């Protein structure tokens, strides 16, 4: 896992938390993230955390694979 820009990485996690709270579920997929106001590309998560799922887990959610 590499973090290119720590403040951008924090923004990514904050955005997952914001979208995740709107789902009312302990699981969140990338599609759910986008449907609930997620602003970032999946590639941003891959570049900073290795995968979207890894970032989701850092936020305390479980990844939902679609």
The first five atom37 places (N, CA, C, CB, O) and aatype in JSON, in Angstrom:
{
  "aatype": [20, 20, 20, 20, 20, 20, 20, 20, 20, 20, 20, 20, 20, 20, 20, 20, 20, 20, 20, 20, 20, 20, 20, 20, 20, 20, 20, 20, 20, 20, 20, 20, 20, 20, 20, 20, 20, 20, 20, 20, 20, 20, 20, 20, 20, 20, 20, 20, 20, 20, 20, 20, 20, 20, 20, 20, 20, 20, 20, 20, 20, 20, 20, 20, 20, 20],
  "atom_mask": [
    [1, 1, 1, 1, 1],
    [1, 1, 1, 1, 1],
    [1, 1, 1, 1, 1],
    [1, 1, 1, 1, 1],
    [1, 1, 1, 1, 1],
    [1, 1, 1, 1, 1],
    [1, 1, 1, 1, 1],
    [1, 1, 1, 1, 1],
    [1, 1, 1, 1, 1],
    [1, 1, 1, 1, 1],
    [1, 1, 1, 1, 1],
    [1, 1, 1, 1, 1],
    [1, 1, 1, 1, 1],
    [1, 1, 1, 1, 1],
    [1, 1, 1, 1, 1],
    [1, 1, 1, 1, 1],
    [1, 1, 1, 1, 1],
    [1, 1, 1, 1, 1],
    [1, 1, 1, 1, 1],
    [1, 1, 1, 1, 1],
    [1, 1, 1, 1, 1],
    [1, 1, 1, 1, 1],
    [1, 1, 1, 1, 1],
    [1, 1, 1, 1, 1],
    [1, 1, 1, 1, 1],
    [1, 1, 1, 1, 1],
    [1, 1, 1, 1, 1],
    [1, 1, 1, 1, 1],
    [1, 1, 1, 1, 1],
    [1, 1, 1, 1, 1],
    [1, 1, 1, 1, 1],
    [1, 1, 1, 1, 1],
    [1, 1, 1, 1, 1],
    [1, 1, 1, 1, 1],
    [1, 1, 1, 1, 1],
    [1, 1, 1, 1, 1],
    [1, 1, 1, 1, 1],
    [1, 1, 1, 1, 1],
    [1, 1, 1, 1, 1],
    [1, 1, 1, 1, 1],
    [1, 1, 1, 1, 1],
    [1, 1, 1, 1, 1],
    [1, 1, 1, 1, 1],
    [1, 1, 1, 1, 1],
    [1, 1, 1, 1, 1],
    [1, 1, 1, 1, 1],
    [1, 1, 1, 1, 1],
    [1, 1, 1, 1, 1],
    [1, 1, 1, 1, 1],
    [1, 1, 1, 1, 1],
    [1, 1, 1, 1, 1],
    [1, 1, 1, 1, 1],
    [1, 1, 1, 1, 1],
    [1, 1, 1, 1, 1],
    [1, 1, 1, 1, 1],
    [1, 1, 1, 1, 1],
    [1, 1, 1, 1, 1],
    [1, 1, 1, 1, 1],
    [1, 1, 1, 1, 1],
    [1, 1, 1, 1, 1],
    [1, 1, 1, 1, 1],
    [1, 1, 1, 1, 1],
    [1, 1, 1, 1, 1],
    [1, 1, 1, 1, 1],
    [1, 1, 1, 1, 1],
    [1, 1, 1, 1, 1]
  ],
  "atom_positions": [
    [[0.85, -1.17, 0.0], [0.0, 0.0, 0.0], [0.89, 1.23, 0.0], [-0.96, 0.0, 1.21], [1.73, 1.39, 0.88]],
    [[0.7, 2.09, -0.98], [1.48, 3.31, -1.01], [0.55, 4.51, -0.92], [2.35, 3.39, -2.28], [-0.52, 4.53, -1.53]],
    [[0.96, 5.49, -0.17], [0.18, 6.71, -0.07], [0.95, 7.81, -0.76], [-0.12, 7.08, 1.42], [2.0, 8.25, -0.29]],
    [[0.42, 8.26, -1.9], [1.08, 9.29, -2.69], [1.01, 10.64, -1.98], [0.45, 9.38, -4.08], [2.02, 11.35, -1.9]],
    [[-0.15, 10.99, -1.48], [-0.4, 12.28, -0.87], [-1.25, 12.04, 0.37], [-1.09, 13.25, -1.86], [-2.43, 11.72, 0.25]],
    [[-0.68, 12.2, 1.56], [-1.43, 11.88, 2.78], [-2.75, 12.63, 2.92], [-0.58, 12.18, 3.98], [-3.73, 12.04, 3.35]],
    [[-2.8, 13.92, 2.56], [-4.06, 14.64, 2.72], [-5.1, 14.14, 1.71], [-3.84, 16.15, 2.54], [-6.29, 14.07, 2.04]],
    [[-4.67, 13.79, 0.49], [-5.6, 13.22, -0.48], [-6.1, 11.87, 0.0], [-4.94, 13.09, -1.87], [-7.27, 11.54, -0.15]],
    [[-5.2, 11.07, 0.58], [-5.6, 9.77, 1.12], [-6.65, 9.93, 2.2], [-4.38, 9.02, 1.66], [-7.6, 9.16, 2.27]],
    [[-6.48, 10.94, 3.05], [-7.47, 11.21, 4.1], [-8.81, 11.61, 3.49], [-6.97, 12.33, 5.04], [-9.86, 11.22, 3.99]],
    [[-8.76, 12.38, 2.4], [-10.0, 12.78, 1.72], [-10.72, 11.55, 1.15], [-9.7, 13.79, 0.6], [-11.95, 11.46, 1.2]],
    [[-9.94, 10.62, 0.61], [-10.54, 9.4, 0.07], [-11.29, 8.63, 1.16], [-9.46, 8.5, -0.56], [-12.43, 8.21, 0.95]],
    [[-10.65, 8.46, 2.3], [-11.28, 7.73, 3.4], [-12.49, 8.47, 3.93], [-10.28, 7.49, 4.53], [-13.51, 7.85, 4.24]],
    [[-12.39, 9.79, 4.05], [-13.53, 10.59, 4.52], [-14.71, 10.45, 3.57], [-13.13, 12.07, 4.66], [-15.86, 10.41, 4.0]],
    [[-14.43, 10.37, 2.28], [-15.5, 10.24, 1.29], [-16.17, 8.87, 1.4], [-14.95, 10.46, -0.12], [-17.39, 8.77, 1.26]],
    [[-15.38, 7.83, 1.63], [-15.98, 6.5, 1.84], [-16.86, 6.53, 3.09], [-14.87, 5.41, 1.98], [-17.97, 6.0, 3.07]],
    [[-16.37, 7.13, 4.16], [-17.16, 7.2, 5.39], [-18.48, 7.93, 5.16], [-16.37, 7.9, 6.5], [-19.53, 7.49, 5.65]],
    [[-18.43, 9.02, 4.43], [-19.65, 9.79, 4.15], [-20.65, 8.97, 3.36], [-19.3, 11.06, 3.39], [-21.83, 8.9, 3.71]],
    [[-20.19, 8.35, 2.3], [-21.08, 7.52, 1.48], [-21.54, 6.29, 2.24], [-20.38, 7.09, 0.18], [-22.7, 5.89, 2.13]],
    [[-20.65, 5.69, 3.0], [-20.99, 4.48, 3.75], [-22.07, 4.71, 4.79], [-19.77, 3.94, 4.42], [-22.93, 3.85, 4.99]],
    [[-22.04, 5.86, 5.45], [-23.07, 6.17, 6.44], [-24.45, 6.26, 5.78], [-22.75, 7.49, 7.16], [-25.46, 5.94, 6.41]],
    [[-24.5, 6.69, 4.55], [-25.77, 6.82, 3.83], [-26.37, 5.47, 3.45], [-25.58, 7.66, 2.59], [-27.57, 5.38, 3.2]],
    [[-25.56, 4.43, 3.39], [-26.07, 3.11, 2.99], [-26.78, 2.4, 4.13], [-24.92, 2.24, 2.48], [-27.58, 1.49, 3.89]],
    [[-26.5, 2.79, 5.37], [-27.07, 2.1, 6.54], [-26.75, 0.61, 6.52], [-28.6, 2.3, 6.59], [-27.56, -0.22, 6.94]],
    [[-25.57, 0.28, 6.05], [-25.13, -1.1, 5.96], [-23.67, -1.19, 6.37], [-25.34, -1.67, 4.52], [-22.91, -0.24, 6.16]],
    [[-23.27, -2.32, 6.96], [-21.85, -2.47, 7.29], [-20.98, -2.78, 6.07], [-21.68, -3.56, 8.32], [-19.76, -2.81, 6.18]],
    [[-21.61, -3.0, 4.92], [-20.89, -3.33, 3.68], [-21.1, -2.23, 2.65], [-21.35, -4.7, 3.12], [-22.16, -1.61, 2.59]],
    [[-20.08, -2.0, 1.86], [-20.21, -1.03, 0.77], [-19.37, -1.47, -0.42], [-19.78, 0.38, 1.25], [-18.2, -1.84, -0.29]],
    [[-20.0, -1.42, -1.58], [-19.3, -1.72, -2.84], [-18.95, -0.39, -3.5], [-20.19, -2.61, -3.8], [-19.41, 0.66, -3.06]],
    [[-18.14, -0.44, -4.54], [-17.81, 0.79, -5.25], [-19.07, 1.4, -5.87], [-16.75, 0.51, -6.33], [-19.24, 2.62, -5.85]],
    [[-19.95, 0.56, -6.42], [-21.19, 1.09, -7.01], [-22.05, 1.78, -5.95], [-22.0, -0.05, -7.67], [-22.6, 2.85, -6.21]],
    [[-22.15, 1.2, -4.76], [-22.91, 1.83, -3.68], [-22.25, 3.14, -3.25], [-23.03, 0.88, -2.47], [-22.92, 4.13, -2.97]],
    [[-20.93, 3.13, -3.21], [-20.18, 4.34, -2.88], [-20.54, 5.46, -3.85], [-18.66, 4.06, -2.92], [-20.83, 6.58, -3.41]],
    [[-20.53, 5.19, -5.15], [-20.86, 6.2, -6.15], [-22.32, 6.62, -6.06], [-20.56, 5.67, -7.54], [-22.63, 7.81, -6.18]],
    [[-23.23, 5.67, -5.84], [-24.66, 5.98, -5.74], [-24.98, 6.84, -4.52], [-25.47, 4.69, -5.69], [-26.01, 7.51, -4.49]],
    [[-24.12, 6.81, -3.53], [-24.35, 7.56, -2.3], [-23.44, 8.78, -2.18], [-24.16, 6.66, -1.1], [-23.09, 9.2, -1.07]],
    [[-23.06, 9.33, -3.32], [-22.33, 10.59, -3.34], [-20.83, 10.49, -3.43], [-22.67, 11.34, -2.16], [-20.15, 11.51, -3.34]],
    [[-20.28, 9.29, -3.6], [-18.84, 9.13, -3.71], [-18.29, 9.92, -4.89], [-18.47, 7.66, -3.85], [-18.84, 9.87, -5.99]],
    [[-17.2, 10.64, -4.66], [-16.67, 11.56, -5.67], [-15.47, 11.04, -6.45], [-16.3, 12.84, -5.02], [-15.15, 11.58, -7.5]],
    [[-14.81, 10.01, -5.95], [-13.51, 9.65, -6.5], [-13.56, 8.42, -7.39], [-12.53, 9.41, -5.39], [-14.46, 7.58, -7.27]],
    [[-12.58, 8.33, -8.29], [-12.45, 7.19, -9.2], [-11.91, 5.98, -8.45], [-11.53, 7.55, -10.41], [-11.17, 6.13, -7.47]],
    [[-12.27, 4.82, -8.9], [-11.75, 3.6, -8.29], [-10.23, 3.56, -8.39], [-12.35, 2.35, -8.97], [-9.56, 3.04, -7.5]],
    [[-9.68, 4.12, -9.47], [-8.24, 4.16, -9.65], [-7.54, 4.96, -8.55], [-7.91, 4.76, -11.01], [-6.41, 4.65, -8.17]],
    [[-8.21, 5.99, -8.02], [-7.63, 6.76, -6.91], [-7.42, 5.88, -5.69], [-8.54, 7.95, -6.55], [-6.4, 6.0, -5.0]],
    [[-8.37, 5.0, -5.42], [-8.24, 4.08, -4.29], [-7.16, 3.04, -4.55], [-9.59, 3.39, -4.0], [-6.41, 2.68, -3.64]],
    [[-7.09, 2.56, -5.77], [-6.07, 1.57, -6.13], [-4.68, 2.17, -5.97], [-6.28, 1.06, -7.57], [-3.78, 1.53, -5.43]],
    [[-4.51, 3.4, -6.45], [-3.2, 4.06, -6.36], [-2.77, 4.33, -4.92], [-3.23, 5.38, -7.13], [-1.58, 4.28, -4.61]],
    [[-3.73, 4.6, -4.04], [-3.41, 4.97, -2.66], [-3.48, 3.81, -1.67], [-4.32, 6.04, -2.21], [-2.77, 3.82, -0.66]],
    [[-4.33, 2.81, -1.95], [-4.53, 1.72, -0.99], [-4.38, 0.33, -1.57], [-5.87, 1.85, -0.38], [-4.47, -0.66, -0.85]],
    [[-4.17, 0.24, -2.85], [-4.05, -1.07, -3.49], [-5.36, -1.57, -4.06], [-3.52, -2.07, -2.51], [-5.36, -2.3, -5.04]],
    [[-6.49, -1.18, -3.43], [-7.81, -1.55, -3.93], [-8.86, -0.71, -3.21], [-8.08, -3.07, -3.73], [-8.6, -0.14, -2.15]],
    [[-10.03, -0.64, -3.8], [-11.15, 0.04, -3.13], [-11.51, -0.72, -1.86], [-12.38, 0.16, -4.08], [-11.8, -0.11, -0.83]],
    [[-11.5, -2.05, -1.94], [-11.87, -2.87, -0.8], [-10.95, -2.62, 0.4], [-11.83, -4.35, -1.19], [-11.42, -2.59, 1.54]],
    [[-9.66, -2.45, 0.16], [-8.71, -2.19, 1.25], [-9.04, -0.86, 1.94], [-7.26, -2.17, 0.71], [-8.96, -0.76, 3.16]],
    [[-9.4, 0.14, 1.15], [-9.76, 1.44, 1.72], [-11.04, 1.33, 2.54], [-9.93, 2.5, 0.6], [-11.15, 1.92, 3.61]],
    [[-12.01, 0.57, 2.03], [-13.27, 0.35, 2.74], [-13.0, -0.27, 4.1], [-14.21, -0.55, 1.9], [-13.57, 0.16, 5.11]],
    [[-12.16, -1.27, 4.14], [-11.85, -1.95, 5.39], [-11.14, -1.04, 6.38], [-11.01, -3.18, 5.12], [-11.34, -1.17, 7.59]],
    [[-10.31, -0.12, 5.89], [-9.66, 0.84, 6.77], [-10.68, 1.76, 7.43], [-8.64, 1.66, 6.0], [-10.43, 2.29, 8.51]],
    [[-11.81, 1.95, 6.78], [-12.88, 2.81, 7.31], [-13.79, 2.06, 8.28], [-13.7, 3.39, 6.18], [-14.68, 2.66, 8.88]],
    [[-13.57, 0.77, 8.43], [-14.38, -0.02, 9.34], [-15.6, -0.67, 8.69], [-14.84, 0.85, 10.46], [-16.41, -1.29, 9.38]],
    [[-15.72, -0.55, 7.39], [-16.79, -1.23, 6.67], [-16.24, -2.54, 6.11], [-17.37, -0.33, 5.52], [-15.03, -2.76, 6.08]],
    [[-17.14, -3.39, 5.69], [-16.76, -4.61, 4.99], [-16.98, -4.38, 3.5], [-17.57, -5.86, 5.51], [-17.97, -3.76, 3.11]],
    [[-16.08, -4.86, 2.7], [-16.22, -4.71, 1.25], [-17.34, -5.61, 0.74], [-14.89, -5.04, 0.52], [-17.43, -6.78, 1.12]],
    [[-18.17, -5.07, -0.1], [-19.23, -5.84, -0.76], [-18.81, -6.0, -2.2], [-20.64, -5.15, -0.63], [-18.72, -5.02, -2.94]],
    [[-18.56, -7.21, -2.61], [-18.13, -7.5, -3.97], [-19.37, -7.69, -4.85], [-17.21, -8.77, -4.01], [-20.28, -8.44, -4.51]],
    [[-19.39, -6.99, -5.97], [-20.54, -7.13, -6.88], [-20.13, -7.89, -8.11], [-21.12, -5.76, -7.29], [-20.96, -8.12, -9.0]]
  ]
}
